[in-house]
Every structure is written in structure tokens, then in C-alpha cells.
């Protein structure tokens, strides 16, 4: 067995979070999983809060941006959003830890710096850039929660696996007419649809800002 290290402790924490959620994390649980005494963990991680910060930083450090500085800013925004979604898919529960921590490390701030730089280079002011970043994070995390079954798909009773459920067309004419669309759900298609709407909306916002300044 390799010697105890910060990396092994963080890896064990990520594994536990992905199995049972962040609420399951305790120094005692991690120590038991590694087969070591709990006090030995404190030589590498001072407390639970620091461990959760390390989990978030480790997940973010695996974000792979294939950014193209020569591409149009709208395409760069799409690339960055997809990169975050990809890592969120790999670590869905740990991603919830990422968005709940206030990170100050290089690993934690680098994706934020890249996203803000892209928006500022496009022409957004500082306030808009921060609002846009928060909006994209909320969209991506919301999409992730739906994909892993934490949030509803807005008509769960209309899915194909719920046979026999019928909608009264007199009470709900629109829902009834569109039941076929609710019966199937393509996460990839829905994410790309939402991403396209957001990118086009902020592009309009940028033109409005430019018009106001002009």
C-alpha cells in the first residue's frame, strides 16, 4: 500500500462523495476507508473544511480547456461551458462541492479567470461578465442535477415508463398536446439547446451595451 499522502486522502474523499454525497464526509470515515488512524490525516489535511476545499480544487484542476484564442468569443464560451459540463459529468456530486466552496487557489481561480477574460475581451463590462458567469454556472449545474435525477424533467408523469397515466385535455390542453415531446428526453440535445439560447442572449446583450455607449 502506498504511503499516506494528501493526494490519497483527497482521492478517497472524492470516491466517498461520489458514492454517498458530501454529507457522508468525515475525517473518521476517510481514515477508516484508508485503513489508517484518524489523527494521521491531520498531518496532511488540517480539517474537514480544508479537505472539501481540496476536493473542489482537485476536480477543477482536471478541467481541460481546448480554448482557441482565434475563435469568435461565442464559440470560446461554448467550449468553456462544455468543458465544465464534461468534468461535472465525471464528478457529479463533487461538482456540487465545487460550486459551494469559496476557492482562492490557482486551481480554483484559473477556470474563473479564463471565463471572465473571454467575456471581457468580447466587450462586456466587469459587472456583466460576473453576472454572465454566474448565469452559465447556474444553467450547467441545473442541467447536471436534472441529468442525475435530482430535479424533475417538468412532467415526470408523462414519461414512457409511466404507462396508463393520461392528461385531461380539457384541463391541460397544451400539456396534453405536447405529451409526446415530454415522453422522451435527450440530455445532450437539451443542454445544447439551452447553451445556444444563453450564448445568443448574451450576444444581444453585448450589442445593446455597445449601442448605449455609442
C-alpha positions as CSV (number, residue, x, y, z in Angstrom):
1,X,0.0,0.0,0.0
2,X,1.4,3.4,-0.9
3,X,2.2,5.8,2.0
4,X,-0.5,8.2,3.2
5,X,-0.5,11.5,1.4
6,X,-2.7,14.4,0.8
7,X,-3.5,13.1,-2.7
8,X,-4.6,9.7,-1.4
9,X,-6.8,11.4,1.2
10,X,-8.4,13.7,-1.3
11,X,-8.9,10.8,-3.8
12,X,-10.7,8.8,-1.0
13,X,-12.9,11.8,-0.2
14,X,-13.9,12.2,-3.8
15,X,-14.7,8.4,-4.1
16,X,-16.9,8.7,-0.9
17,X,-18.7,11.8,-2.1
18,X,-19.5,10.2,-5.4
19,X,-20.9,7.1,-3.7
20,X,-22.8,8.8,-0.8
21,X,-22.7,12.5,-1.2
22,X,-20.8,15.3,0.6
23,X,-22.8,14.8,3.8
24,X,-21.1,11.5,4.3
25,X,-17.6,13.1,4.6
26,X,-15.9,13.0,7.9
27,X,-12.3,12.6,8.8
28,X,-13.2,9.4,10.6
29,X,-14.9,7.9,7.6
30,X,-11.9,8.8,5.3
31,X,-9.4,7.3,7.8
32,X,-11.4,4.1,8.1
33,X,-11.6,3.8,4.3
34,X,-7.8,4.2,4.0
35,X,-7.1,1.8,6.9
36,X,-5.3,4.4,9.0
37,X,-5.7,6.2,12.3
38,X,-7.8,9.4,12.1
39,X,-5.1,11.5,13.7
40,X,-2.7,10.6,10.8
41,X,-4.9,12.5,8.4
42,X,-4.2,15.8,10.2
43,X,-0.6,15.7,9.1
44,X,-1.8,16.3,5.6
45,X,-5.2,18.0,5.8
46,X,-5.9,20.2,8.8
47,X,-9.7,19.8,9.0
48,X,-12.9,18.8,7.1
49,X,-13.3,22.3,5.5
50,X,-9.8,22.1,4.1
51,X,-10.5,18.6,2.8
52,X,-13.6,19.8,0.9
53,X,-11.6,22.7,-0.5
54,X,-9.0,20.2,-1.7
55,X,-11.8,18.1,-3.3
56,X,-13.1,21.1,-5.2
57,X,-9.6,22.2,-6.3
58,X,-8.7,18.7,-7.4
59,X,-11.9,18.4,-9.5
60,X,-11.4,21.9,-11.1
61,X,-7.7,21.1,-11.8
62,X,-9.0,18.4,-14.2
63,X,-10.9,20.8,-16.3
64,X,-9.5,20.5,-19.8
65,X,-9.9,23.7,-21.9
66,X,-9.2,23.4,-25.5
67,X,-9.6,27.1,-25.9
68,X,-8.9,28.7,-29.3
69,X,-7.9,32.4,-28.8
70,X,-8.5,32.9,-32.5
71,X,-12.1,31.7,-32.4
72,X,-15.1,34.0,-32.0
73,X,-15.9,34.7,-28.4
74,X,-19.3,33.0,-28.7
75,X,-17.5,29.7,-29.7
76,X,-15.0,30.1,-26.8
77,X,-17.9,30.5,-24.4
78,X,-19.4,27.3,-25.7
79,X,-16.1,25.4,-25.4
80,X,-15.7,26.5,-21.8
81,X,-19.3,25.6,-20.9
82,X,-18.9,22.2,-22.4
83,X,-15.6,21.6,-20.6
84,X,-17.2,22.4,-17.3
85,X,-20.2,20.1,-18.1
86,X,-17.8,17.3,-19.0
87,X,-16.0,17.4,-15.7
88,X,-19.3,17.8,-13.9
89,X,-20.5,14.6,-15.6
90,X,-17.4,12.7,-14.4
91,X,-17.8,14.0,-10.8
92,X,-21.5,15.0,-10.4
93,X,-21.6,15.0,-6.6
94,X,-18.2,16.5,-6.2
95,X,-19.2,19.3,-8.6
96,X,-21.8,20.3,-6.0
97,X,-18.9,20.7,-3.6
98,X,-17.1,22.8,-6.2
99,X,-19.9,25.4,-6.5
100,X,-20.4,25.6,-2.7
101,X,-16.8,26.5,-1.9
102,X,-15.1,29.9,-2.0
103,X,-11.8,28.9,-3.6
104,X,-8.8,31.1,-3.7
105,X,-6.2,28.7,-5.0
106,X,-4.7,28.7,-8.5
107,X,-6.8,25.6,-9.5
108,X,-9.9,27.2,-8.2
109,X,-9.5,30.6,-9.8
110,X,-8.0,29.6,-13.2
111,X,-11.3,28.5,-14.9
112,X,-12.9,31.6,-13.5
113,X,-10.1,33.8,-14.8
114,X,-10.4,32.2,-18.3
115,X,-14.1,32.7,-18.5
116,X,-14.0,36.3,-17.3
117,X,-11.1,37.1,-19.7
118,X,-13.1,35.7,-22.6
119,X,-16.1,37.9,-21.7
120,X,-14.1,41.0,-21.1
121,X,-12.3,40.5,-24.4
122,X,-15.7,40.2,-26.1
123,X,-16.5,43.7,-24.8
124,X,-18.6,43.1,-21.7
125,X,-18.0,45.3,-18.7
126,X,-16.9,43.8,-15.4
127,X,-20.4,43.7,-13.9
128,X,-22.0,42.0,-16.9
129,X,-19.1,39.5,-17.1
130,X,-19.7,38.4,-13.5
131,X,-23.5,38.1,-14.0
132,X,-23.0,36.1,-17.1
133,X,-20.5,33.7,-15.5
134,X,-22.9,33.1,-12.6
135,X,-25.8,32.5,-15.1
136,X,-23.8,29.9,-17.0
137,X,-22.8,28.1,-13.8
138,X,-26.4,28.0,-12.7
139,X,-27.5,26.6,-16.0
140,X,-24.8,23.9,-16.1
141,X,-25.3,22.8,-12.6
142,X,-29.1,22.8,-13.0
143,X,-28.7,20.7,-16.1
144,X,-26.4,18.3,-14.2
145,X,-28.9,17.9,-11.4
146,X,-31.6,17.0,-13.8
147,X,-29.4,14.5,-15.6
148,X,-28.5,12.7,-12.4
149,X,-32.2,12.6,-11.3
150,X,-32.1,15.3,-8.6
151,X,-34.6,17.7,-10.2
152,X,-37.7,16.9,-12.3
153,X,-37.9,17.0,-16.1
154,X,-41.0,19.1,-15.9
155,X,-43.7,16.5,-16.5
156,X,-42.3,13.3,-14.9
157,X,-45.7,11.6,-15.2
158,X,-45.6,11.8,-18.9
159,X,-42.5,9.7,-19.4
160,X,-42.7,6.4,-21.3
161,X,-42.0,4.4,-18.1
162,X,-45.3,5.6,-16.6
163,X,-47.9,3.7,-18.7
164,X,-51.5,4.4,-18.0
165,X,-51.1,8.0,-16.9
166,X,-53.3,10.3,-19.0
167,X,-53.7,14.0,-19.0
168,X,-57.2,15.5,-19.2
169,X,-57.1,17.5,-22.4
170,X,-59.8,19.9,-21.2
171,X,-57.9,20.9,-18.1
172,X,-54.4,20.8,-19.7
173,X,-54.8,21.2,-23.4
174,X,-51.2,22.4,-24.0
175,X,-49.6,19.7,-21.9
176,X,-51.8,17.1,-23.5
177,X,-51.0,18.2,-27.0
178,X,-47.3,18.1,-26.2
179,X,-47.2,14.9,-24.2
180,X,-45.2,13.2,-26.9
181,X,-42.3,15.6,-26.5
182,X,-42.3,15.0,-22.8
183,X,-42.2,11.3,-23.3
184,X,-38.6,11.3,-24.4
185,X,-35.7,13.3,-23.1
186,X,-32.3,13.8,-24.7
187,X,-29.9,15.4,-22.1
188,X,-27.3,16.3,-24.7
189,X,-29.8,17.9,-27.1
190,X,-31.4,19.8,-24.2
191,X,-28.1,21.1,-22.9
192,X,-27.0,22.3,-26.4
193,X,-30.4,24.0,-26.9
194,X,-30.1,25.9,-23.6
195,X,-26.5,26.7,-24.2
196,X,-27.4,28.1,-27.7
197,X,-30.1,30.3,-26.1
198,X,-27.8,31.7,-23.5
199,X,-25.0,32.5,-25.9
200,X,-27.4,34.2,-28.3
201,X,-29.0,36.1,-25.4
202,X,-25.7,37.5,-24.2
203,X,-24.7,38.4,-27.7
204,X,-27.8,40.5,-27.9
205,X,-26.9,42.0,-24.5
206,X,-23.5,43.0,-25.8
207,X,-24.9,44.7,-28.9
208,X,-27.4,46.6,-26.6
209,X,-24.5,47.7,-24.4
210,X,-22.5,48.9,-27.5
211,X,-25.5,50.8,-28.8
212,X,-26.0,52.5,-25.4
213,X,-22.3,53.5,-25.3
214,X,-22.4,54.7,-28.9
